[in-house]
Amino acid sequence: MKTNHLLAFIITLFVSVATTRAANPADFTVESALDASKFQLSKNRGKVVALHFLLKTECPVCLRHTHDYAALAATTPDVLHIFLKPDSDAEIKAWAGKIRKDDLKDTPVIYRDPNAKLAKQFGIPDGYKFHGQTVHFPALVVLDGNGKELFRYVGKSNSDRMSTTDFTSKLAEATGKK
């Protein structure tokens, strides 16, 4: 009987350790690929921050995703949308030039996440095969005003993203604001 309890304890401990993700970074700074701006989490306390981990350049779904969330930003001024790409400045500039500007107030700032370092710190899984490369999966991580994670969505493919409608609903649920 004691052996069964010990075995159950060991299995529970193993599952717990295997599914526990490292804590998100308490602070970070990323630089824009489009201008001289920087984003530092600690300087934006009190604001909800939506981190959009985009795929490598030449991702048309990322273009549409960025456009849709940049348009949403106009209706959710209490949320900062931070778009992150693991590309060079030149690649990001070329890619960002393809974002439709028709209904956007401003071109969204795209920040560099060199070698997906921040994506790794946030525990975004990699291993997604995309354009002959292995990259992290597309993801959205939403932080509250203290930098604590409210929710996340990790896509299983290039086209698997949280819709703006689902985002708005999930944000209202997580913050208690309707």
N, C-alpha and C positions, 0 to 999 in steps of 0.2 A: 504494500500500500504506500509506504514512504517513497519507494522508488517511482511510483506513478506521480506522486505530488512533486518530487524533485524534477522529473522529466517534464511535467507540465510547466513548472517554474522556469526551467531552462528554455523551453520553446517560447514561452511568453516573453522572456527577457530578450531572446534572439530576435523575435518579430519586432519588439519595441525598438531595439537598437537599429535594426535593418530599415525601419520605416521612419526613423527620426532624422529630420533634415537639420543641418547646421543653421544657426540663427542668421537672419539677414544682417548685413552690415549696418551698424548704427549710424554711420555717416559715409558719404562718398561725394566726389566731385567729378563731373564729366564736362568735357569741352565741346563746344559746337564745331561742326565741320563747315558751317556756312558763314559764321561771323566770329567775332572775338568773345562772344558770351560764354559763360560757364554756368552750370547748375550745381549747387551744393545743397544737399538735403538739409543739413543743420541750419542753413540760412532761410529755410522755408517752413520752419516749424509752425504749426497752426493751420497748415493747408493740407488738403488731401492731394496726394501725388500718385498719378497713374503712370507706371513705367511700362512702356511698350517696347518689348524686345523684338526687334524686327530681324528678318533674315538678311543674308548677303545681298549686295546690289543686284539689280536686274530681277527684282521680285515684283511683278505687277500687282500681286495681291497686297503686298506691303504698301504700294502706292495708294491703292484704294482704301486700305485700312487707315493709313496716315491721313488721307484727305477726309474720310468720314469722321474720325476722332477730332481732327482740327476744326471741322465744322461744328461738332458737338461742343467743343470748348467755348464757343460763343454763348451757348445756353447754360453752361455749367462753370461760371467764373470762379467758383470755390474749389475747382479741381485743376491742378497743373498737370498737363499731359506732356510727358517727357518721352520723346521718340529716340531710340537707341539703335545704332547700326554698327556692326563689327567690321567696317570697311575703312579704307583710307579716306582722307579729306577729299581728294579728287574724285574718287568713286561716288562718295556721298553727294557731292555737289552736282555731278552729272545726273545721278538718280533723282535728287530733289527737284531738279529743273523740270522733271516730267510730272510733278504733282499739279493737278488741275487747280487753277486759282479762281475759277468762275464764281463760286459762292463763299470764298474764304476771305476773311478780313485781312489776315496776314499770312505769309508763308510760314508754316510751322518750322521751328528750330529743330534741326536734327543733330543729335549729339553722338559723338564717337564712343564706342565701347571696344577699344582695341583688343583684339583676340578674344572677344566675348568675356573679358575678365569680370565685369560686373554681373553678367548673366550667370557665370559660374558661382560668384559669391552669393547670388540669390537662389542657387540650387536649380537653375533651369537646366534640364537635361540636354545633353548633346547626343549626337549619333544620328541626326536627321540627314539623309542624303539629299543634297540640293545642288544642282548645276555642277556635278562632278566633285563636289566637296562634301565633307562631313561637318555640319554646323549644329548649333543648339536649336531646339525647337522654338517656334514662335510662341511668345508668352506675354501675358499682361499681369503685372503685380501692382496692387493698389495698397497704398500706405495711408494711415490716418495722420493727423496733425502732429503726432509724436514720433512718427516713423515706424509705427507698429503695423504689421500686415493686416489688412482688412480681409482681402481675398485675392485669389490668383486664378488665372486660367492659362493652362499650357495646352497648345494645340497639338494634334497628332500628325498634322500635315500642313503644308503651305497654306491651304485654303481654310483650315480649321482655326477660326478666330472668334472671339466673343463679339457679338454684334453690339452696336451702340445701344439698341433697345434693351438687350440683356444687361449691358453694363449699367445703364441708368437704373434699372430695376434692382440689380444686385447692390449698387451703391446706396440706394434709398434704404434697402433692407439692412445693410451693414452699418449705416450711420444713423438710422432711425429717422431720417428726413425724407418726407414724401414730396 
